[in-house]
Amino acid sequence: MELQMGNNGGDSGDEHGASNSGNKGKKAYHRHSSQQIQQLENFFKECPHPDEKQRLQLSKELGLEARQIKFWFQNRRTQAKAQIERSGNSVLRAENERIHCENLAIREAMKNVICPACGGPPFGEEERQLHLQKLRQENARLREEHENVSSLLARYIGKPKSQIALLSSGAGSSQSALPAFVQNQRMGNPRSDLERNPDMEKVLMAETAAGAMEELITLLGGNEPFWIKSPSDGRFILDQTTYDKIYPRAAHFTSCNARVESSKDSATVTMPGMDLVDMFLDPNKWVDLFPTIVTEARTIQVLQAGTEGNRHGSLQMMYEQMHILSPMVPTREFYFLRLCQQLEPGQWVIADVSYDYLKESGSPSCAWRLPSGCLIQDMADGFSKVFVDVSMSDNDDLKIVIWVEHVEVDDRIQTHRLYRDLICGGSAYGAERWIASLHRICERLAFSTTVPPPELGGVVTSPEGRKSIANLAHRMMKIFCASLAMSGKLDFRQLSEGNNSGVRVAIRKNEEQGQPIGTVVSAATSFWLPLSPQNVFDFFKDEKSRAQWDILSNGNPVHEISRISNGV
């Protein structure tokens, strides 16, 4: 028997055994009664899928066959599913209509949008493509720079670039978020791991030097926002608040006597830039270049020799001892990394930064060099120039070199009263002193290559003789300045309370070539004079007054027989 539902889903056909004579053999369809449909609907709400036993029970109660009950529930489930699908489609059509209206509204709004920064119209398609092209070029440049740094590190440690990332991540996994050149120095004394893994220490050195170079280039880039003029003397010093915000770091010294010295200065020097670079990277020439500041320097390890011809990429670990020209002030010692980078033809940056190297002497250093150094650029006439203010006009043809000093100091020993203002004011080791010494020695070296004839007659007439005298004078000055460092000094204080500057005595064995071999005893003192420096200088250079202060003259007058100029 075949059943069929009506339009309302609640009707079902009923088969009869007999039919009219004209319709014999055809099937007749009858609708269920409203009572039967209601009971089926109620049962459907409770159980849409009745089992065979439940269908038999319904057939007895409603007077229908079990097959009719089965087909009714099948049709009812199909109808319910169709109703749900029609309802879902209606919801989706409404949502689609809403989204379509929103898109139209957004498109209309975009036609009238303005830039929040400048108030102008938005970028067009051409401007957008140009901006994307610039971003792609910047990404390509950064990828190339990353490849260059990876290659540089690979040369440092002798391993392929694929292993550099593993070494770097292993070295930095226990570090804080501080800059690399600070992180590597704040580990107390974790030398054991590095000694067992020298490759990792080379990576740390390279990262430290690279971080210092990046910071120094930023500091050399201009005065604002880092540099301000000191209200006391007008020198350029770092705005420590701005610096700490951009380059946060943990202090290397934590005592109450710790302080920071910063300075910046400039000058034009009579020496080609490449010659200066070579002298900066040679410790012996470095001492000859700054005899009044540097008493000792040596290279501990050459990590990278640099490109031949311009020294780009040269990196070395160095030791340096500095002092001012007085036995009353202790020396400063640094173990530091020196990195040379050529920014463009004729322009170099030399970056220095202290490194926690295992010192040969057990005494801790009282000074820590933060990223410092200078920028050197050739001028058209073969000179090099250093500027304080790098904000130059477009028509300025001068080439530039800039000197920056940034040091953290721990005054464990109270500074002598005669030098307290000089030391604490940052002038003793500031950029101004480095620049003045560099300017003077470059001028002297320029004169030594072409020594002018003597201003007086005298006995030194040949150019070779005059050059030898000039070199001897430089050597004398270098030895004299080094003797004032007075390491391992003995202290003989004067008894007078009004003049208690004291006398310092140093004993050393002399083994330098060209000097008498034996024990040398040196004594020195410092005192204050109520005279200007120029008056004191004129007094000492006047041969007529030499008998008043030089005990070796024994009161006899001194006569000048020759004078050789080595500067202006």
VEXRO-558662 format. One line per 3 residues: their letters; for each residue x, y, z of C-alpha. Coordinates in pm, 1 decimal. Each point is the difference from the previous one (the first is absolute). Layout:
A	X,Y,Z  ... $
***
This chain:
MEL	0.0,0.0,0.0  135.0,344.1,-82.6  -62.0,297.8,226.1 $
QMG	32.2,367.6,-82.7  -10.4,315.4,215.3  -201.7,305.5,-77.0 $
NNG	127.8,356.2,-16.2  -20.6,47.5,375.0  218.1,-304.4,68.7 $
GDS	-263.7,-152.0,227.8  -204.3,-210.3,-254.1  60.2,-360.5,-100.6 $
GDE	-156.9,-224.2,-263.6  -205.7,-309.7,100.9  -40.1,-309.0,-216.5 $
HGA	-346.1,-164.6,-37.5  -51.1,-358.8,-95.9  -305.1,73.9,-222.1 $
SNS	-74.3,272.0,-253.8  -266.1,99.0,-245.7  -39.5,-203.2,-312.2 $
GNK	141.4,284.4,-214.1  305.4,38.8,220.2  82.1,-363.9,67.2 $
GKK	375.8,-53.4,25.9  74.6,368.6,87.9  123.7,130.2,343.4 $
AYH	-211.8,235.4,206.7  143.2,260.6,242.3  -161.8,109.4,326.8 $
RHS	105.7,265.1,248.0  67.6,-83.3,364.2  -242.0,142.9,246.0 $
SQQ	92.2,313.2,190.5  7.8,-204.8,322.1  247.7,-246.9,-148.6 $
IQQ	219.3,281.7,-134.0  2.9,180.7,337.0  107.3,-315.0,188.6 $
LEN	272.2,-66.7,-259.7  126.8,360.0,29.1  14.8,-22.7,378.2 $
FFK	195.8,-324.5,-16.5  233.8,149.3,-267.2  91.6,286.6,230.5 $
ECP	108.9,-248.1,263.2  153.8,-264.4,-225.2  64.7,75.8,-370.3 $
HPD	148.2,-349.5,-50.8  -235.1,-262.8,152.2  114.7,-361.1,1.6 $
EKQ	-208.4,-294.4,-125.5  -163.3,-67.4,336.5  -111.3,363.7,30.6 $
RLQ	-138.7,-3.3,-354.3  -207.5,-314.8,77.1  -135.0,162.3,313.4 $
LSK	-101.5,311.6,-197.5  -163.2,-206.9,-271.5  -224.4,-174.9,258.1 $
ELG	-93.2,329.7,169.5  -75.7,187.9,-326.6  -140.0,-286.8,-202.6 $
LEA	269.6,30.6,-264.5  244.4,-248.8,-142.1  358.9,-4.2,122.8 $
RQI	114.6,73.4,-355.3  -213.1,315.3,-8.4  152.2,114.7,328.5 $
KFW	351.5,-57.1,-136.8  -60.8,197.9,-320.5  -165.6,286.5,190.7 $
FQN	303.6,49.1,223.2  233.5,-15.3,-303.3  -199.6,266.8,-179.3 $
RRT	-22.7,213.5,315.5  374.6,-7.8,51.3  59.2,97.3,-363.2 $
QAK	-243.5,289.5,33.3  166.0,122.5,323.0  343.8,-10.2,-164.0 $
AQI	-126.7,200.7,-298.6  -153.1,260.3,229.4  328.9,39.2,189.6 $
ERS	193.6,40.8,-326.1  -245.2,262.3,-129.2  29.5,190.1,330.0 $
GNS	383.2,-13.1,-13.5  1.4,121.9,-358.1  -217.5,292.5,96.9 $
VLR	243.4,94.8,279.8  299.5,-27.2,-234.8  -173.1,212.6,-263.9 $
AEN	-70.8,266.5,262.5  363.3,-7.2,122.9  129.7,19.2,-354.8 $
ERI	-220.3,299.4,-66.6  127.8,171.6,314.2  367.1,-60.3,-91.8 $
HCE	-64.0,123.9,-350.3  -144.9,321.5,137.6  301.2,42.1,233.4 $
NLA	241.3,-47.0,-291.2  -179.9,264.9,-197.9  15.6,236.2,298.0 $
IRE	375.5,-67.3,51.1  75.5,55.1,-367.5  -186.3,327.8,13.7 $
AMK	184.4,104.9,316.7  341.8,-85.6,-148.1  -60.6,246.5,-276.4 $
NVI	-5.1,281.0,256.9  262.6,-130.6,248.0  290.4,229.6,103.3 $
CPA	347.1,-69.7,143.0  -4.2,41.9,383.0  361.1,124.7,-0.5 $
CGG	-12.4,269.1,-268.4  -374.0,37.6,-71.1  53.0,-68.6,-369.4 $
PPF	-152.3,-261.6,-229.5  109.0,-363.2,30.4  270.2,-161.4,-210.7 $
GEE	-106.4,-91.9,-346.0  89.3,-326.7,-163.1  317.1,146.0,-153.0 $
ERQ	119.9,142.4,331.6  -80.8,-327.5,174.2  204.7,-197.9,-249.2 $
LHL	290.1,244.6,38.6  -14.1,-39.2,377.7  -0.7,-378.6,-31.5 $
QKL	300.0,20.3,-230.8  190.5,205.0,257.0  -83.5,-256.3,267.7 $
RQE	127.0,-280.7,-222.5  324.5,189.3,-60.6  42.3,55.9,373.9 $
NAR	-59.9,-368.3,67.5  257.1,-91.3,-263.8  251.4,237.1,159.0 $
LRE	-61.4,-146.4,344.5  38.9,-353.5,-133.7  328.1,97.6,-163.3 $
EHE	121.1,160.9,323.1  -100.4,-312.0,192.9  196.9,-213.2,-243.6 $
NVS	305.3,225.5,38.0  -14.6,-18.4,380.4  -43.8,-377.1,-12.1 $
SLL	297.3,-31.6,-233.2  204.7,223.8,229.4  -84.4,-210.2,304.1 $
ARY	71.5,-316.4,-196.4  349.2,130.0,-75.5  50.6,86.0,366.7 $
IGK	-69.3,-348.7,130.6  90.0,-208.3,-304.2  -338.7,-173.5,-23.2 $
PKS	-268.2,1.9,-270.9  -277.9,258.5,23.6  -256.9,-268.6,78.4 $
QIA	162.6,-51.9,341.2  21.4,368.1,88.4  -366.0,22.6,98.2 $
LLS	36.0,-299.4,231.6  303.2,151.0,170.5  -166.5,339.1,31.0 $
SGA	-324.0,-141.2,140.1  189.0,-219.3,244.9  204.8,294.7,118.8 $
GSS	-300.4,226.6,41.3  -253.9,-242.5,145.9  82.6,90.7,357.8 $
QSA	37.2,372.1,-61.8  -248.3,272.9,77.2  -146.8,239.9,-254.3 $
LPA	288.3,246.0,38.0  216.2,103.1,-298.1  257.7,-259.9,-103.2 $
FVQ	306.0,201.0,105.7  -154.9,34.9,348.6  -137.1,-352.3,35.1 $
NQR	337.7,-157.0,-61.2  161.0,206.3,275.0  -254.2,-48.2,282.9 $
MGN	59.9,-368.0,67.4  241.4,47.6,290.0  291.2,-219.1,-110.8 $
PRS	-144.3,-289.0,-203.4  333.7,-84.1,-156.4  -8.1,-378.6,43.1 $
DLE	-259.9,-65.4,-272.2  170.2,238.0,-239.5  341.4,-150.5,64.2 $
RNP	-140.6,-341.8,-85.6  -164.1,145.3,-313.9  229.3,259.8,-158.6 $
DME	-221.2,14.7,-310.0  -287.9,127.8,211.2  218.5,271.8,149.8 $
KVL	98.3,115.2,-348.3  -368.6,27.9,-85.3  -61.7,200.5,319.4 $
MAE	289.1,231.7,-85.5  -132.0,51.7,-351.6  -353.5,69.3,127.9 $
TAA	132.5,241.2,262.8  206.0,193.1,-255.4  -286.6,6.9,-251.8 $
GAM	-240.6,135.4,262.7  250.3,266.2,103.1  54.6,100.5,-363.4 $
EEL	-374.0,36.1,-56.7  -41.8,216.4,310.7  304.3,214.9,-79.7 $
ITL	-122.8,72.6,-354.0  -328.0,117.6,153.3  184.0,228.2,244.1 $
LGG	214.2,136.7,-284.3  -307.1,73.0,-211.7  -85.8,337.3,153.6 $
NEP	-41.5,198.3,318.5  -369.9,-56.3,65.3  -143.7,-171.7,190.4 $
FWI	312.7,-135.5,171.8  239.1,294.5,33.6  -52.2,315.2,202.0 $
KSP	235.5,283.3,96.1  127.6,-2.7,354.5  -124.7,310.2,185.9 $
SDG	334.8,33.0,181.2  252.1,1.6,-286.0  -201.5,-37.2,-322.4 $
RFI	144.1,-342.3,-86.3  -217.8,-259.3,-170.3  -109.5,-272.6,242.0 $
LDQ	-254.2,-279.0,-24.6  -353.9,55.9,122.1  6.9,-302.5,228.8 $
TTY	-379.7,-20.8,33.3  -52.9,-19.4,-376.6  292.9,-239.6,-41.1 $
DKI	-129.7,-239.6,268.1  -345.8,-5.9,-160.1  136.3,-96.6,-341.4 $
YPR	288.4,-218.1,124.4  -105.9,-143.7,337.7  277.3,-183.8,176.3 $
AAH	101.3,-126.2,340.4  270.6,205.0,170.8  339.9,-169.3,-1.1 $
FTS	90.0,158.8,333.3  -255.2,0.1,280.3  185.3,198.8,267.2 $
CNA	-108.1,346.3,110.0  319.7,145.6,-152.4  -85.4,-114.0,-353.2 $
RVE	-57.3,266.6,-264.2  -8.4,38.1,-378.5  226.8,218.1,-214.5 $
SSK	-105.8,97.6,-352.4  134.4,252.0,-248.5  28.1,81.0,-368.9 $
DSA	238.5,223.7,-193.2  153.0,58.7,-345.0  300.7,134.0,-189.6 $
TVT	171.3,11.5,-337.6  322.6,-200.8,-9.3  278.9,1.1,-256.0 $
MPG	2.0,-371.6,-74.4  -183.8,-221.5,-252.3  -279.2,-207.9,145.9 $
MDL	148.0,-337.2,-101.7  323.1,84.3,183.9  -201.7,80.3,312.8 $
VDM	-185.8,-330.6,-26.7  326.7,-192.9,-24.7  138.6,181.5,304.5 $
FLD	-315.3,-63.1,202.3  19.7,-374.1,-69.5  371.7,-28.8,84.3 $
PNK	58.5,11.5,379.7  355.3,134.6,-30.6  -107.5,277.1,-235.8 $
WVD	-301.1,62.2,226.0  235.8,78.7,290.8  214.0,220.3,-227.2 $
LFP	-314.4,181.9,-115.2  -116.3,80.8,355.2  310.4,0.6,223.2 $
TIV	-155.6,246.5,246.5  -302.4,-226.8,58.6  94.4,-362.3,-75.3 $
TEA	297.4,-141.4,187.4  -33.6,-361.5,-110.6  -198.0,-189.0,-262.9 $
RTI	14.3,-345.5,-151.4  -207.4,-230.4,-215.7  -113.3,-312.1,184.9 $
QVL	-176.4,-177.0,-286.4  -71.4,81.8,-363.3  -346.0,-138.5,-72.1 $
QAG	-18.4,136.1,-354.9  274.3,174.6,-199.0  -246.7,186.5,-221.6 $
TEG	-5.4,61.7,-371.7  339.3,74.5,-146.3  29.6,360.4,-109.6 $
NRH	-275.0,153.9,216.3  2.4,-216.4,320.8  -379.5,-38.3,-15.2 $
GSL	-117.5,-259.9,250.4  320.0,0.9,207.2  -75.8,-119.9,354.7 $
QMM	249.5,-45.8,281.5  12.9,-33.7,375.6  233.1,262.0,149.6 $
YEQ	138.6,116.2,333.2  57.9,366.3,78.7  133.3,196.4,296.6 $
MHI	-88.2,369.9,19.5  102.8,279.5,234.6  16.0,372.6,37.2 $
LSP	337.0,169.1,42.4  19.4,-18.0,376.4  110.7,-264.5,251.1 $
MVP	-291.3,96.6,226.4  -266.8,-161.2,-218.1  -13.3,-380.0,-48.5 $
TRE	2.8,-144.9,-348.8  -299.6,-146.8,-178.1  20.8,-343.0,-160.0 $
FYF	-227.5,-138.4,-269.3  -39.0,-337.1,-166.8  -205.6,91.0,-302.4 $
LRL	-104.8,-103.2,-348.7  89.0,226.5,-290.8  -200.2,-35.8,-323.6 $
CQQ	69.5,189.2,-322.7  -276.0,40.0,-258.1  14.9,192.2,-327.5 $
LEP	-337.4,163.9,-61.4  90.1,127.1,-346.3  319.7,80.0,-192.3 $
GQW	210.7,237.3,208.3  -216.3,-34.5,312.9  70.0,-230.7,296.9 $
VIA	-139.4,-55.2,348.1  222.3,-133.2,281.0  -209.6,-139.5,287.7 $
DVS	135.0,-95.2,344.5  -187.9,-180.6,277.7  121.1,-168.4,318.0 $
YDY	-15.6,-378.7,18.7  8.5,-225.6,302.2  334.3,-151.9,-85.3 $
LKE	194.3,-216.7,246.9  250.3,259.7,115.8  360.8,-88.8,47.1 $
SGS	18.8,203.0,321.1  -238.6,-79.8,282.2  -85.9,363.2,71.2 $
PSC	-349.2,100.3,-117.1  -32.1,294.9,-235.1  -164.2,319.6,123.3 $
AWR	-123.3,102.8,-347.2  -224.2,-164.1,-259.0  -13.1,133.2,-355.0 $
LPS	-345.8,18.4,-151.0  -25.8,23.3,-382.0  248.8,273.6,-92.7 $
GCL	220.4,87.5,-292.9  21.1,227.7,-300.0  -106.7,48.4,-359.2 $
IQD	277.2,83.7,-247.4  -60.9,141.6,-346.0  250.8,115.1,-257.5 $
MAD	-6.8,351.9,-133.6  73.7,95.4,-358.0  336.5,151.8,96.5 $
GFS	124.6,-312.8,180.1  -95.6,121.8,345.1  -252.7,-151.0,237.3 $
KVF	-252.8,194.5,203.1  -181.2,-48.9,329.0  -312.3,207.4,85.5 $
VDV	-183.0,67.5,327.2  -322.9,100.6,-171.7  -80.7,-238.6,-283.7 $
SMS	-308.7,195.2,-112.3  163.2,141.7,-312.7  -151.5,198.6,-285.7 $
DND	-37.4,-155.5,-344.4  274.0,214.8,-150.0  262.8,-100.9,255.5 $
DLK	280.3,-177.7,-187.4  194.1,-101.1,311.5  45.2,-368.3,75.3 $
IVI	-72.0,-101.7,357.9  141.9,-208.8,283.3  -167.5,-1.8,343.4 $
WVE	141.1,-113.2,335.4  -223.4,-135.4,278.2  106.5,-111.3,349.1 $
HVE	-242.6,-182.3,231.4  139.9,-163.0,315.8  -143.3,-127.9,326.4 $
VDD	232.1,65.5,296.0  12.1,-127.3,356.2  196.9,239.8,221.1 $
RIQ	104.7,-254.1,261.9  289.5,223.5,104.7  -81.1,362.7,71.4 $
THR	140.1,225.6,-270.2  275.2,237.1,107.8  -135.8,345.4,73.9 $
LYR	220.8,163.5,-265.1  -160.0,-212.3,-274.2  -350.1,-55.6,135.5 $
DLI	-166.5,253.8,-229.7  203.9,-114.7,-299.1  -82.8,-368.0,49.4 $
CGG	-361.1,24.8,114.1  -78.4,259.4,-267.1  96.2,-248.9,-272.6 $
SAY	276.6,217.6,-148.7  293.5,-222.2,96.4  -92.1,-282.3,-237.7 $
GAE	-266.4,173.3,-207.0  -23.8,31.5,-375.7  144.7,351.5,12.9 $
RWI	330.0,-133.0,131.6  13.3,-281.0,-255.5  -70.9,244.2,-282.0 $
ASL	258.9,253.2,121.2  265.6,-271.6,26.8  -90.5,-141.5,-340.2 $
HRI	13.1,344.2,-161.3  339.0,75.6,154.9  166.5,-331.9,-81.9 $
CER	-129.4,-3.4,-358.7  142.0,347.9,-45.2  331.2,-115.3,144.7 $
LAF	10.5,-308.1,-224.9  -77.1,214.0,-303.3  292.7,229.8,85.2 $
STT	230.4,-295.6,66.8  -35.4,-124.1,-359.4  111.9,336.5,-137.8 $
VPP	197.0,162.2,282.2  45.4,373.2,-72.1  343.5,157.7,27.1 $
PEL	103.9,116.6,347.4  -113.7,345.9,99.7  346.9,73.1,136.9 $
GGV	337.0,-87.6,-148.6  131.9,-269.7,229.2  169.4,-332.5,-45.7 $
VTS	-294.2,-204.2,-132.3  -8.7,89.8,-368.0  -79.2,-317.5,-195.8 $
PEG	-359.8,-116.5,-51.0  87.4,-344.4,139.5  143.0,155.6,312.8 $
RKS	-303.2,220.2,52.6  -231.4,-300.9,-47.6  203.0,-201.5,253.7 $
IAN	-24.2,284.0,251.2  -379.5,16.7,-52.9  -34.1,-377.1,51.1 $
LAH	220.5,15.3,310.9  -218.5,275.9,143.8  -312.4,-208.5,-56.9 $
RMM	164.1,-301.1,164.6  107.2,210.6,297.9  -353.2,125.5,45.8 $
KIF	-139.9,-353.9,-26.2  238.5,-133.5,266.2  -65.5,296.6,226.8 $
CAS	-377.1,-41.9,-19.2  23.1,-374.1,62.4  216.5,54.7,308.5 $
LAM	-274.1,211.2,160.3  -233.1,-301.0,18.9  204.9,-120.4,297.9 $
SGK	-146.4,-345.5,42.6  125.1,-172.4,313.8  78.5,339.6,150.6 $
LDF	131.5,81.1,347.1  -158.2,296.5,176.2  210.1,262.2,182.5 $
RQL	-246.6,261.4,122.7  117.6,346.3,88.5  -38.0,114.9,356.0 $
SEG	-155.6,335.4,-76.1  -377.7,4.6,42.4  -29.3,295.7,-234.3 $
NNS	183.1,-176.2,-281.5  -86.4,-367.1,37.5  6.4,-102.1,-368.2 $
GVR	274.0,-251.0,83.4  286.7,-156.7,-188.5  -31.6,-328.1,-189.5 $
VAI	298.9,-225.9,-57.5  8.5,-290.7,-246.9  271.9,-263.4,-44.1 $
RKN	21.6,-203.8,-318.7  245.7,-205.8,-196.5  84.9,154.5,-333.7 $
EEQ	40.6,-246.8,-286.4  -112.0,219.9,-290.5  223.5,20.6,-302.1 $
GQP	197.0,322.6,-27.2  -0.6,67.2,374.5  252.0,-95.8,268.2 $
IGT	-76.6,-341.6,144.9  -52.7,4.7,376.2  -228.1,123.9,274.6 $
VVS	-174.9,333.1,-47.6  -132.1,201.3,292.9  -253.4,269.1,-86.3 $
AAT	-146.7,263.1,231.8  -284.6,234.8,-84.6  -246.1,231.1,165.3 $
SFW	-286.3,231.3,-92.1  -74.9,343.7,140.1  -222.7,297.2,-72.0 $
LPL	121.6,333.6,-137.4  -202.7,324.0,-8.2  100.0,60.6,-363.5 $
SPQ	-155.6,-62.3,-338.2  122.3,-305.4,-195.9  138.6,222.8,-274.6 $
NVF	217.6,195.3,245.8  137.2,-324.5,145.5  69.3,-136.6,-348.1 $
DFF	181.6,319.6,-106.4  210.9,-17.8,315.0  115.2,-356.3,-62.3 $
KDE	73.3,43.4,-371.3  211.8,315.2,53.1  368.0,-103.0,11.3 $
KSR	81.2,310.0,206.2  -207.9,-121.5,292.9  116.9,-362.3,-14.4 $
AQW	273.5,53.4,256.2  -271.3,94.8,253.3  -167.6,-345.5,-0.1 $
DIL	240.0,-250.0,-165.9  236.8,-133.3,263.4  213.8,-164.9,-269.5 $
SNG	97.3,342.7,-134.8  168.3,67.6,334.9  -90.6,366.5,-22.9 $
NPV	177.3,50.6,-330.9  -182.7,174.0,-285.1  -135.7,-215.8,-282.6 $
HEI	47.6,101.2,-364.0  -226.1,-109.3,-284.9  204.5,-114.7,-299.6 $
SRI	-276.2,-128.8,-228.5  -378.3,-5.6,-21.1  -209.1,-236.9,-215.3 $
SNG	-371.0,66.9,-39.7  -226.6,-304.0,3.9  -336.2,174.3,-12.5 $
V	-173.7,334.0,-23.1 $
***
